[in-house]
């Protein structure tokens, strides 16, 4: 497994945050069925917000509409006050299946978004190398995706999203394809990157435990058509070790409370 992320200087988070993403009256139909119904949400700048709910509730659909990859059937998404009409440079997407170019090296994959923007080769390679190192893959720049483990390929996808310096990182179950040990390491890396990068993360997961552990807020969606059922702000300690946090009664109670809320949506 690649080395842990370097502990670079952490900048303090602002005490008051504006909403960087706003979702207003969002609905989505696929043919004859409705995936999402009248979603209203605010995503404050600099926070990590998880979308959680039963399978088929529209979590990924909502994420893709925020990304501009899907068009709403009704309603509107605003990013930094501007209506979303398609993908934009202020948003970057980390796919569940990595979505790497198999014929390209790690360096080329990470630099690809900058290449599409017309960034000069020397500059984009310098930026890509910096983020490759930041996700713990220094020394793997000339490797190809088939030479990497699943966890390493996901790190490449994360580095590619970070390299374009987007304000909002949209992550669709990014850790679902790795083993539990690697997944927990990724959760620590994600929390570290959130502190030092000061980005807004919108994070889709099926794991209640993961959502409670990493999130500032959790948006709980109902079964299809997905609606906002609850918004939870986990009140858990952040100053202990990972094991201490996961054993803390407040963490365990929050996990159980969310599970109790989800039971009504489980067949």
C-alpha positions in Angstrom: 0.0 0.0 0.0 1.4 3.5 -0.8 2.7 5.7 2.0 0.4 7.8 4.1 -0.4 11.3 3.0 2.2 13.9 4.0 0.9 16.1 6.9 1.1 19.5 5.3 0.2 22.8 7.0 -3.5 22.9 8.0 -5.3 26.2 7.5 -8.1 27.1 9.9 -11.7 26.8 8.6 -13.8 29.9 8.4 -16.3 30.2 11.3 -19.2 31.3 9.0 -19.7 29.7 5.6 -21.8 30.7 2.6 -23.7 28.2 0.6 -21.7 27.2 -2.4 -24.3 24.8 -3.8 -28.0 25.4 -3.7 -30.6 22.9 -4.8 -34.1 24.2 -5.4 -37.2 22.1 -6.2 -35.2 19.4 -7.9 -37.1 16.5 -9.4 -36.0 13.8 -11.9 -38.1 11.4 -14.0 -36.7 8.5 -16.0 -39.4 7.4 -18.4 -42.4 6.4 -16.4 -41.0 6.6 -12.8 -39.8 9.4 -10.6 -36.3 9.1 -9.1 -36.3 12.4 -7.1 -39.1 14.7 -5.9 -38.8 18.3 -5.0 -35.4 18.4 -3.3 -34.3 21.6 -1.5 -30.9 21.6 -0.1 -28.0 24.0 0.8 -24.4 22.9 0.8 -22.2 25.3 2.9 -18.7 26.1 1.6 -16.0 24.1 3.2 -18.1 21.3 4.6 -18.3 17.6 3.9 -21.9 16.5 3.3 -22.9 12.9 2.8 -25.9 11.7 0.8 -27.3 8.6 2.5 -30.3 6.5 1.9 -31.7 3.2 0.6 -30.6 1.7 -2.8 -32.4 3.4 -5.6 -33.3 6.6 -3.7 -31.6 8.9 -6.2 -28.3 9.7 -4.4 -26.1 9.3 -7.5 -28.8 11.0 -9.7 -28.7 14.0 -7.3 -24.9 14.1 -7.4 -24.9 14.0 -11.2 -27.4 16.8 -11.5 -25.2 18.9 -9.2 -22.3 18.0 -11.5 -24.2 19.0 -14.6 -24.0 15.5 -16.0 -27.8 15.0 -15.9 -30.5 17.6 -16.6 -33.3 18.0 -14.0 -36.9 17.3 -15.0 -37.9 20.2 -12.7 -36.1 22.6 -10.4 -32.6 24.1 -10.5 -29.1 23.8 -9.1 -27.0 26.8 -8.4 -23.3 26.8 -7.8 -21.7 30.0 -6.5 -25.0 31.7 -7.3 -25.0 30.7 -11.0 -27.5 28.2 -12.5 -26.0 24.9 -13.5 -26.5 24.1 -17.2 -23.7 21.5 -17.6 -20.3 20.6 -16.2 -18.1 23.5 -15.0 -14.6 24.1 -13.7 -15.8 24.8 -10.2 -16.9 21.2 -9.9 -14.9 17.9 -10.1 -16.3 14.4 -10.1 -14.7 11.3 -8.5 -16.4 8.2 -10.0 -17.1 5.0 -8.2 -15.4 3.0 -11.0 -12.3 5.3 -11.2 -13.0 6.2 -14.9 -9.2 6.2 -15.7 -7.8 6.0 -19.2 -6.2 2.5 -19.3 -3.7 3.5 -22.0 -2.4 6.5 -20.1 0.1 6.7 -17.2 -0.8 7.9 -13.8 0.8 11.3 -14.6 -1.3 11.6 -17.8 -4.5 10.6 -16.1 -4.0 13.1 -13.3 -3.1 15.9 -15.7 -5.9 15.1 -18.1 -8.4 17.7 -16.8 -5.7 20.4 -17.0 -4.8 19.2 -20.6 -8.5 19.7 -21.6 -8.3 23.3 -20.2 -5.2 24.0 -22.4 -2.7 24.3 -19.5 0.8 24.1 -20.8 2.5 20.7 -20.5 5.2 21.7 -18.1 2.7 23.4 -15.8 0.1 20.6 -15.8 2.8 18.0 -15.2 4.1 20.0 -12.2 0.6 20.3 -10.8 -0.1 16.6 -11.4 3.1 15.5 -9.7 2.2 17.6 -6.7 -1.2 16.0 -6.2 0.1 12.5 -7.0 2.5 13.0 -4.1 -0.3 14.4 -1.9 -2.4 11.3 -2.3 0.6 9.1 -1.5 1.5 7.9 -5.0 4.9 9.5 -5.5 7.0 7.2 -7.6 4.1 5.7 -9.5 3.8 8.5 -12.1 4.8 6.3 -15.0 2.7 3.3 -14.0 -0.5 2.3 -15.9 -3.9 1.7 -14.3 -3.6 -2.1 -14.8 -0.4 -2.1 -12.7 -2.1 -0.6 -9.7 -4.4 -2.0 -7.0 -8.0 -0.8 -6.7 -7.1 1.5 -3.9 -4.3 3.0 -5.8 -6.5 3.6 -8.8 -9.0 5.4 -6.6 -6.2 7.6 -5.4 -5.4 8.5 -9.0 -9.0 9.5 -9.5 -8.9 11.7 -6.4 -5.7 13.3 -7.5 -7.2 14.0 -10.9 -10.1 15.8 -9.2 -7.9 17.8 -6.9 -5.5 18.8 -9.7 -8.1 21.0 -11.5 -8.5 23.0 -8.3 -12.3 22.8 -8.3 -14.2 24.4 -5.4 -16.6 21.4 -5.1 -15.6 17.7 -5.2 -18.4 15.3 -5.9 -17.7 11.8 -4.9 -19.9 8.8 -5.9 -19.2 6.0 -3.4 -15.4 6.4 -4.0 -14.4 3.7 -1.5 -16.9 1.0 -2.2 -14.5 -1.1 -4.4 -11.7 -1.5 -1.8 -11.3 -3.7 1.3 -12.3 -2.5 4.7 -8.7 -1.7 5.9 -8.1 0.4 2.8 -11.5 2.0 3.1 -10.7 3.2 6.7 -7.4 4.6 5.6 -9.1 6.5 2.8 -11.6 7.9 5.3 -8.6 9.4 7.3 -7.1 10.7 4.1 -10.4 12.3 3.1 -10.7 14.1 6.4 -7.1 15.3 6.1 -7.6 16.6 2.6 -10.8 18.4 3.6 -8.9 20.2 6.3 -6.0 21.3 4.2 -7.7 21.8 0.9 -10.7 23.8 2.2 -12.9 22.3 -0.5 -16.6 21.4 -0.3 -17.1 17.7 -0.5 -20.5 16.1 -1.5 -20.1 12.4 -0.8 -22.4 9.5 -1.7 -22.2 6.4 0.5 -24.3 3.4 1.4 -22.4 3.1 4.8 -24.0 4.7 7.8 -20.8 4.2 9.8 -18.8 5.9 7.1 -21.2 8.8 6.8 -21.2 9.5 10.5 -17.4 9.2 10.7 -16.5 11.7 7.9 -19.5 14.1 7.7 -20.3 17.6 8.9 -23.9 16.9 7.8 -25.7 13.9 6.5 -28.7 14.2 4.1 -31.0 11.2 4.6 -33.1 10.5 1.6 -36.3 8.5 1.5 -37.0 5.5 -0.8 -37.9 6.4 -4.4 -39.0 8.9 -5.3 -36.1 10.3 -3.1 -37.0 13.2 -0.9 -35.1 14.8 2.0 -36.2 12.8 5.1 -33.8 14.3 7.6 -30.6 16.3 7.9 -28.3 15.1 10.7 -25.3 16.9 12.1 -23.2 14.3 13.9 -22.2 15.5 17.3 -19.2 13.3 17.8 -15.6 13.9 19.1 -12.9 14.6 16.6 -9.9 14.8 18.9 -9.4 11.1 19.6 -7.8 8.3 17.6 -10.0 6.7 14.9 -10.7 3.7 17.1 -11.6 5.9 20.1 -14.0 7.9 17.9 -15.7 4.7 16.6 -16.1 3.4 20.2 -17.5 6.6 21.6 -21.1 6.4 22.7 -22.1 9.5 20.7 -20.8 7.9 17.5 -22.5 4.6 18.2 -25.8 6.4 19.2 -25.8 8.4 16.0 -25.2 5.3 13.8 -28.1 3.6 15.6 -30.4 6.6 15.3 -29.8 6.8 11.5 -30.4 3.1 11.2 -33.7 3.4 13.1 -34.7 6.1 10.6 -33.7 4.0 7.6 -35.6 0.8 8.7 -38.8 2.3 7.4 -37.4 2.3 3.9 -36.0 -1.2 3.9 -38.3 -4.0 2.5 
